[in-house]
Amino acid sequence: MSTGSTSSSRVRYWIGALLVFLAAFCFALKGVLIKLAYQYAVDSISLLTLRMVFALPFYIVIAIRLSHQLPPAQLSLQKWLKLAMLGITGYYIASFFNFLGLVYITASLERILLFVYPTFVLLLGTVVFGRRISRLQGVALLLTYAGILLAFVPNIQAGQHKDVFLGAVWVILSGLVYAVYLVGSDTMIAKVGSQRYTCYAMIAATAVTVVHCAVANGLDLFRFPAPVYGLALLMAIVVTVIPTFFMAEGIKRIGSGNTSIVASIGPIFTIGLATTFLNETISLFQFLGTFLVLLGVFLIGWKGRK
C-alpha cells in the first residue's frame, strides 16, 4: 500500500471517529433536553410527537434526494413491512419507553442505564444467531451490569426520585428494544444503504407516533408554552437528525466495533451536562458505576473490532 493511500485511510478513519464523537455528544443532550421540557408539564407522547414531527421534513427531503442519487430499493412487500416494523421498534417504541423513564429518573442515571444496550446486542446475537460469548465478553457483561448496579443503588438510598424503579425498568426496556432494532437492521442496511434505511425507518416511526398521540390526546399539540416547542425543535435537529447521519457515516468509516468504543463517551457527556444545566448531584458511586459500564462497553466494542 502506498504512503498516499495509507495517509488517506488514516484521514478517513479520524474523520469517522470525529463524526461518532460528535454524534455521541448530540445524543447525550437528549435526556437533558427532555428533563428541561418536563418542567413545563408536557406529557411524554406529546413531546415525542413534537420531536418526530419537527424532524420528519428533514428525513423526507433526504430520502427524496437519495432516491435521485441511488438506484431504486429492490425490496419485496414483506421486506418493506420488516423495514417499517424495525423503524417503529427502534425509533418509536424504544424512544417512547425512554421518554417515560425520564419522567422518574435523572438524565445522568438514564444515560448510564441506557448504555446497557450493547450487552443486549451481544446476548441477542447469542440467542438469535448462536454466537458464542467469549471469556472476555463474559467479563465485559459482568463489569457492565456491576457498574449499572453501583450507579443505581445510591439513587434508591437517597430517595430523591419517585418510582425510580419504574423509571429504570422503562429505560432498560428501551435499551432492550433498541438492541432488537440494531440486531434486525444489519440485513436491511445492506440492501438499501444506511442513510436511506434511517430515513425510511424514521418516517415509519413518525407515522405510528402521530397515531399514538391522536389516540391518547387527539393530537392536542398547541397548548404548551413556547419553550416546549423550542426544546422539541432542538431535539429534532440536534439530537435526532444530525447524530443519526453522523453515526451512520461514522460506522461506515471506522466499523461498528470502533464506533461503540468512541460512542461510549456519551454517559460522561450526559453527566457533565446534567450537572451543569439540571443541577443534578453525581455521587462517587455513580462515577464508579459509570467507569465500570464504560469499561464493559469498551471491551465489547474492542472484541467486536478484533
Residue, then its C-alpha position, 0 to 999 in steps of 0.5 A: m500500500s502506498t504512503g498516499s493511500t495509507s495517509s488517506s485511510r488514516v484521514r478517513y478513519w479520524i474523520g469517522a471517529l470525529l463524526v461518532f464523537l460528535a454524534a455521541f455528544c448530540f445524543a447525550l443532550k437528549g435526556v437533558l433536553i427532555k428533563l428541561a421540557y418536563q418542567y413545563a408539564v408536557d406529557s411524554i407522547s406529546l413531546l415525542t410527537l413534537r420531536m418526530v414531527f419537527a424532524l420528519p421534513f428533514y428525513i423526507v427531503i433526504a430520502i427524496r434526494l437519495s432516491h435521485q442519487l441511488p438506484p431504486a430499493q429492490l425490496s419485496l412487500q414483506k421486506w418493506l413491512k420488516l423495514a417499517m416494523l424495525g423503524i417503529t421498534g427502534y425509533y418509536i417504541a424504544s424512544f417512547f419507553n425512554f421518554l417515560g423513564l425520564v419522567y422518574i429518573t435523572a438524565s445522568l442515571e438514564r444515560i448510564l442505564l441506557f448504555v446497557y444496550p450493547t450487552f443486549v446486542l451481544l446476548l441477542g446475537t447469542v440467542v438469535f444467531g448462536r454466537r458464542i460469548s467469549r471469556l472476555q465478553g463474559v467479563a465485559l457483561l459482568l463489569t457492565y451490569a456491576g457498574i449499572l448496579l453501583a450507579f443505581v443503588p445510591n439513587i434508591q438510598a437517597g430517595q430523591h426520585k419517585d418510582v425510580f424503579l419504574g423509571a429504570v425498568w422503562v429505560i432498560l426496556s428501551g435499551l432492550v428494544y433498541a438492541v432488537y432494532l440494531v440486531g434486525s437492521d444489519t440485513m436491511i442496511a445492506k440492501v438499501g444503504s444506511q442513510r436511506y434505511t434511517c430515513y425510511a425507518m424514521i418516517a415509519a416511526t413518525a407515522v405510528t407516533v402521530v397515531h399514538c398521540a391522536v389516540a391518547n390526546g387527539l393530537d392536542l399539540f398547541r397548548f404548551p408554552a413556547p419553550v416546549y416547542g423550542l426544546a422539541l425543535l432542538m431535539a429534532i435537529v440536534v439530537t435526532v437528525i444530525p447524530t443519526f447521519f453522523m453515526a451512520e457515516g461514522i460506522k461506515r468509516i471506522g466499523s461498528g466495533n470502533t464506533s461503540i468504543v468512541a460512542s461510549i463517551g456519551p454517559i460522561f457527556t450526559i453527566g457533565l451536562a446534567t450537572t451543569f444545566l439540571n443541577e443534578t448531584i453525581s455521587l462517587f458511586q455513580f462515577l464508579g458505576t459509570f467507569l465500570v459500564l464504560l469499561g464493559v462497553f469498551l471491551i465489547g466494542w474492542k472484541g467486536r473490532k478484533 
